[in-house]
């Protein structure tokens, strides 16, 4: 019996696992990195680099899916919301937003690949949210037991907000795509 339905699903779960490993590795190397990147110019450079990576990811995805005008407008709106949210947060909250948004999307895409996007994309998004949220709770719970780390309920909330934002935007994108497909069929 195969564990994964498709090679794509396997790749997506591997990507999600790599993100989880990266998140948990910061439990041990996080503080040295924060100390290393205290300089505001360095933080701005890193932030700009990450935003370029996010923009490139969106462009590559856009070229692959060939979004229409309405879908492109939604994508630009999503990017604007994330940028404004980023600007309001401190460095550690920004990392939570990036980490858990990416994790939620990988989990969501993997579950969509397994279950299929036509079988209730809202329920798949909720399952993805809960899996991501539980990983965030585990991440934060481990910090309670580690020296030089602090358990913080606010971090759990940020992890959940990041996963929720990613899932809301994923649901919107899927809804727009299904609406576009249905409009073409009629």
C-alpha positions in Angstrom: 0.0 0.0 0.0 1.4 3.4 -1.0 1.7 6.1 1.6 1.2 8.9 -0.9 -1.3 9.0 -3.7 1.0 10.9 -6.0 4.6 12.0 -6.4 3.4 15.6 -6.0 1.8 14.8 -2.7 5.0 13.2 -1.5 7.0 16.3 -2.5 4.6 18.6 -0.7 4.8 16.6 2.5 8.5 16.5 2.3 8.5 20.3 1.9 6.2 20.7 4.9 8.5 18.4 7.0 11.5 20.5 6.0 9.7 23.7 7.1 8.8 22.0 10.5 12.5 21.0 10.9 13.6 24.5 10.1 11.1 25.9 12.6 12.2 23.5 15.4 15.8 24.1 14.6 15.4 27.8 15.5 14.7 26.6 19.1 18.4 26.0 19.4 20.0 28.4 16.9 17.4 31.2 17.1 19.1 33.4 19.8 22.5 33.3 18.2 20.9 34.4 14.9 19.0 37.2 16.6 22.2 38.4 18.3 24.0 38.2 14.9 21.3 40.2 13.1 20.7 43.0 15.7 21.7 45.7 13.2 18.7 47.5 11.7 20.3 47.6 8.3 20.9 43.8 8.3 17.3 43.3 9.4 16.1 45.5 6.6 18.2 43.7 4.1 16.9 40.3 5.3 13.3 41.6 5.2 13.8 42.9 1.6 15.4 39.6 0.5 12.5 37.6 1.9 10.0 39.9 0.3 11.8 39.4 -3.1 11.6 35.6 -2.5 7.9 35.9 -1.7 7.3 38.0 -4.8 9.3 35.6 -7.0 7.2 32.7 -5.6 4.0 34.5 -6.5 5.3 35.4 -10.0 6.3 31.8 -10.6 3.0 30.5 -9.4 1.2 33.1 -11.5 3.0 32.1 -14.6 2.2 28.5 -13.9 -1.5 29.0 -13.3 -2.0 32.0 -15.6 -4.3 34.0 -13.4 -7.0 36.2 -14.8 -7.5 39.9 -14.0 -9.6 39.2 -10.9 -7.3 36.6 -9.6 -4.3 38.8 -10.2 -6.1 41.6 -8.3 -6.6 39.2 -5.4 -3.0 38.1 -5.4 -1.8 41.8 -5.3 -4.3 42.4 -2.5 -2.9 39.5 -0.5 0.6 40.7 -1.0 -0.4 44.2 0.2 -2.0 42.7 3.3 1.1 40.7 4.1 3.4 43.6 3.5 1.3 45.9 5.8 1.1 43.2 8.4 4.9 42.8 8.2 5.5 46.5 8.6 3.5 46.5 11.9 5.3 43.6 13.5 8.6 43.1 15.2 11.3 40.8 13.8 10.2 37.7 15.8 6.5 38.1 14.8 7.6 38.5 11.2 9.3 35.2 11.3 6.2 33.6 12.8 4.1 35.0 10.0 6.5 33.7 7.3 7.1 30.3 8.9 3.6 29.3 9.7 2.1 30.8 6.5 4.5 28.7 4.4 3.9 25.6 6.6 0.1 26.0 6.3 0.2 26.3 2.6 2.4 23.2 2.1 0.1 21.2 4.3 -2.9 22.6 2.5 -1.5 21.7 -0.9 -0.5 18.2 0.3 -4.0 17.5 1.7 -5.5 18.9 -1.5 -3.3 16.6 -3.5 -4.5 13.6 -1.4 -8.1 14.4 -1.0 -8.7 16.5 -4.2 -9.7 20.2 -4.4 -13.3 19.4 -5.4 -14.2 17.7 -2.1 -14.8 20.8 0.1 -11.9 23.1 0.0 -13.0 24.8 3.2 -12.8 21.6 5.3 -9.4 20.8 3.8 -8.3 24.4 4.8 -9.6 23.9 8.3 -7.7 20.6 8.7 -4.6 22.3 7.4 -5.1 25.2 9.9 -5.5 22.8 12.8 -2.4 20.7 11.9 -0.4 23.9 11.5 -1.8 25.3 14.8 -0.9 22.1 16.7 2.7 22.3 15.3 2.8 25.9 16.5 1.6 24.9 20.0 4.2 22.1 20.1 6.9 24.6 19.0 5.9 27.0 21.7 5.4 24.3 24.3 9.0 23.0 23.8 10.2 26.5 24.6 8.8 26.2 28.1 11.4 23.5 28.9 14.4 25.0 27.1 16.9 27.4 28.8 17.1 30.8 27.1 13.7 30.4 25.5 10.4 31.8 26.7 7.0 30.2 26.5 4.6 32.9 25.1 0.9 32.6 24.5 1.2 35.5 22.1 3.5 33.5 19.9 0.9 30.7 19.7 -1.7 33.4 18.7 0.7 34.7 16.0 1.3 31.2 14.7 -2.4 30.6 14.5 -3.0 34.0 12.8 -0.4 33.2 10.2 -1.9 29.8 9.5 -5.4 31.4 9.4 -4.4 34.1 7.0 -2.7 31.6 4.7 -5.8 29.4 4.7 -8.3 32.3 4.2 -6.2 33.4 1.2 -5.9 29.9 -0.1 -9.7 29.5 0.2 -10.2 32.8 -1.7 -7.9 31.7 -4.4 -9.5 28.3 -4.8 -13.0 29.9 -4.8 -11.9 32.4 -7.5 -10.4 29.5 -9.6 -13.5 27.3 -9.2 -15.7 30.3 -10.1 -13.6 31.0 -13.2 -13.8 27.4 -14.2 -17.6 27.3 -13.6 -18.1 30.5 -15.6 -16.2 29.0 -18.6 -18.3 25.9 -18.5 -21.5 27.9 -18.6 
